[in-house]
Each structure stands twice: as C-alpha cells, then as structure tokens.
Amino acid sequence: MNVYELLEERKAIMHGHFLLASGNHSDTYVQCQKAFTYPQDTILVAEELIKTAKGICDIEALDAVVAPALGALVVGYEVARQLQKPFLFAERENGKLTFRRGFAIGPHKRYLTVEDVFTTGSSTMELINLVKAGGGVVDGAVAVVQRQKEITLPVPHASLVLLNLPIYEPEACPLCERHVPLEKPGTKQNMQDPL
Ligand SMILES: [Zn+2]
C-alpha cells in the first residue's frame, strides 16, 4: 500500500503556501487526521506502521504502545489494537507532555511510540523521556510522516513517508516573493470535503 498516495488522495498532504505554528512558511502542510477520518484508511496505515516497526524492534517483546494526544491518538490506538497490546497516551498539560487519566509506565516495560508526524523529533524525545522517567524502555519510534530528512533520536526510529520539506523564514520565503496568498492551516480553503 502506498501511504503517500493515500495521504495525497485524502488531502492530508496539502500544497500551497502555509503559515506554520513556528511562524515560518512552507509550501506543504501535513494534516494526517484527514486520512484518519476514514477508519479503513487508519487500519491500512497502522498495518504499514507495524511492518515498519518490525524492522526496527522486536514487536513480540513490547508490553504496550504509547502515543501523544491528540495527533496520534487514533492511529496509535489502531496499531495497539492490531498488535493486541495495551495502549496509553500522553497529553499536554501547561505545555508539558504528561500521563494523566491514571496511565502509568511500568518499570522495565517495553514500549513502541507511534506518532502522526516527526517534525524535528523534539516531541518524540519528550515522550521517550516521559517513558524513561517511569522506568520504562522505548524500543522503537514510528511515525506516518517525517517532515525533515534528518532527525536525531536515541532509539531506533522509522517513518512511512519522508517528505524532506523546505521551511522558509518569512523574510526569505520564495512564495511570499511571488505573492502567493499565505494560508493558515485549518482555514476554509484547505478543509476536507464535507462528510
Ligand atoms: Zn511565505
């Protein structure tokens, strides 16, 4: 299954001129949720994530799957369901990733982290550290999309789609220079087709 084509078809990969949360601009924006709107697509993407995870760690040895909310909640759950492993998620509280709702990391337990997008790897790092702080071990980290070619993580990691997207500072943006209208992701122009 070609995950890139699936994401394009569901308009999860959008082309244009986008204002990123960082304030920088990009010609591509990724919103994986548009694919996860379709449960049958989520099943296929999760199957691919599991195949990829098998290449970087021993999935039989895993105790659970962990994902950060909200972006990876749906796909993380589906990966765990297919692996028949428990699923827990971390969420942001005052800007810090944390486990709530009674979730706890077991000492020496082994985890796979699942994300929708690897950007710089810093949020994955935060998740790895959170598992470590509870005495657990992250055996592997997988993501659907990787925005940048190089990310550094202290655990084996892999993604399904490598985009290697350029990011421009507003002053040096070639799209601004060509007066391409700047879009804020989530606005009307790039909404998915109504359901
Ligand atoms: Zn621009």
Residues whose N, C-alpha, C, O or C-beta is under 5 A from the ligand:
A	BS01	ZN	H25 C173 L175 C176
